[in-house]
C-alpha cells in the first residue's frame, strides 16, 4: 500500500511540473489563463502536452500581420508618389 501511495504522489508531482512548464510555454505563445492550459495538461498528461505544442503562436501571428500591414502601407505610399509625378 505504501508503494502505491508513493507512486501516486510521484505521478502527481511530475504531472504538476509538466503542466506548469506547458502553461508557461502557452503563455509564451500568447495564450492567457482563460484557456486553462494548466488544468488541461494536468488532467490529460501527454495529450495535453501535445495540445499545447500544436497551438498556433498568436504573438508571432500578430507580428507578421503588423509587418505585412507596414509593407502594404509602404507600397501604397510609393504608388501615390509615382502617380503624382508629371509625364516626361
C-alpha positions in Angstrom: 0.0 0.0 0.0 2.9 2.4 0.8 4.4 1.8 -2.6 1.1 2.6 -4.4 0.8 5.8 -2.4 4.4 6.7 -3.2 3.8 6.1 -6.9 0.7 8.2 -6.9 2.5 11.1 -5.2 5.3 10.9 -7.6 2.9 10.9 -10.5 1.1 14.0 -9.2 4.4 15.8 -8.7 5.6 15.0 -12.2 2.2 16.0 -13.7 2.2 19.3 -11.8 5.7 20.3 -13.0 4.9 19.2 -16.6 1.6 21.1 -16.6 3.3 24.2 -15.2 6.0 24.1 -17.9 3.4 23.7 -20.6 1.4 26.6 -19.1 4.5 28.8 -19.4 5.0 27.6 -23.0 1.4 28.5 -23.8 1.8 32.0 -22.3 4.9 32.5 -24.4 2.7 31.7 -27.4 0.1 34.3 -26.4 -2.5 32.2 -24.5 -3.6 33.6 -21.2 -5.2 32.0 -18.1 -8.7 31.9 -19.8 -7.6 28.9 -21.8 -7.0 26.8 -18.6 -3.8 25.2 -20.1 -2.6 24.0 -16.7 -5.7 22.1 -16.0 -5.8 20.6 -19.5 -2.2 19.4 -19.2 -2.5 18.2 -15.7 -5.6 16.1 -16.4 -4.7 14.8 -19.9 -0.9 14.4 -19.4 0.9 13.6 -22.7 -2.2 14.5 -24.8 -2.4 17.9 -23.1 1.3 18.5 -23.8 0.7 17.7 -27.5 -2.2 20.1 -27.5 0.0 22.9 -26.3 2.7 22.1 -28.8 0.2 22.3 -31.7 -1.3 25.6 -30.6 -0.5 28.4 -33.2 1.7 31.2 -32.0 -0.5 34.2 -31.5 2.3 36.6 -30.8 4.2 35.6 -34.0 1.0 35.9 -36.0 0.4 39.4 -34.7 3.9 40.4 -35.5 3.6 39.0 -39.0 0.4 40.9 -39.5 2.0 44.2 -38.4 4.9 43.7 -40.8 2.5 42.9 -43.7 0.4 46.0 -42.9 3.5 48.2 -42.8 4.7 46.8 -46.1 1.3 47.4 -47.7 1.3 50.9 -46.5 4.8 51.5 -47.7 3.8 50.2 -51.2 0.7 52.4 -51.3 2.9 55.4 -50.4 5.3 54.6 -53.2 2.4 54.2 -55.7 0.9 57.5 -54.7 4.2 59.3 -55.2 4.6 57.7 -58.6 1.1 58.8 -59.7 1.9 62.4 -58.7 5.0 62.6 -61.0 4.5 64.6 -64.2 4.9 62.8 -67.5 8.1 63.5 -69.5 
